[in-house]
Amino acid sequence: MKTSFNKILLAAFVGSMISLASCKKDDDTVITNTVTDIVVNTTNYSVLEEAVVKANLAATLSGVGPFTVFAPDNTAFAGAGINSATVASLSPTALSDLLLYHTIAAEIPAASVPAGPNAKVVTAGGDSVFVTRKAAGVFVNGIKVAEADINADNGVIHRLSKALNKPSGNIVATAQATGSGLDSLVKAVVRANNAPGGDPTLISTLSNATITVFAPTNAAFTQLLSALSLTDINNIPVGTLLAVLRYHVVGGRAFSSDLANGNLAMLAGGNTTINLTNGTGGGPTIKGNGNGTATSNITGTNIMARNGVVHVIDRVLLP
């Protein structure tokens, strides 16, 4: 009788433990295919994996989330000038800042991306990206999502066609940055701001207003000086220089995804002409009314600044 009772008691105990284990399993979130898992197990995300590990974000992106990650693959990183050597050269903090700029602390499938255009979304790092959903696809800071809705248990990944560049300053600071190739533009702006007859609010406007600037390279200014038979930007009349510089500015953020064939109204008045396919290699161009048939290639797009966006061009626009 005692043996029988003990068997019954043991069976009840085991049954209760199984029941408790079953309840615990149901109550806890079981994550078996996380954002980190997908990155680690996808060959073309190897640079992203290196960055995630060095930035100490692997555990975070394996957590409950939810997350939306705009994920650059190796090709997308290369398009932004980033590879394994770049990752090795950056500090964990710098990599974390960059990766959190690609991450939203919420799950946003492609169908739920705001139509925009350029709706502001706060990133996991506290910065902002600008998203657009339209017939041509989903765009983040003008960069197209190459593959949307790669689902993880703790969120969703959208594969980008190019890595995002996190803004480090306003438009003036961006132009002044070492290696920007925009030294002549900076010199022209300073002269137009400070010289007698100039506009002493120009630098302030470029630093604070929400704008888009088509920024001519150093070579573009050299070409202009040659056409004017001059050797120095300081020889260009201040009024002329000011009118030309203002003709390179558009109100608001106009990413490459916002540009269309036809006229583009400039902030200070007058139009330029955009053609998305007639440039070098079939790329986009912009042409001023005073440029005749000479178009300017848009050689760099969607360079983020705190107060707008910069596109680099290879010819100065003439009103």
Buried (B, 14 or more C-beta within 10 A) or exposed (E): EEEEEEEEEEEEEEEEEEEEEEEEEEEEEEBEEBBBBBBBEBEEBBBBBBBBBBBEBBEBBBBEBBBBBBBBBBBBBBBBEBEEEBBEEBEEEBBBBBBBBBBBBBBBBBEEBBEBBBEEBEBBBEBBBBBBBEEEBBBBBBBBBBEBEBEBBBBBBBBBBBBBBBBEBBBBBBBBEEEBBBBBBBBBBBBBBEBEEBBEEBBEBBBBBEBBBBBBBBEBBBBBBEEEEEEEBEEBEBEEBBBBBBBBBBBBBBBBBBBEEEEBEBBBEBBBBBBBEBBEEEBBBBBBBEBEEEBBBBBBBBBBBBBBBBBBBBBBBBB
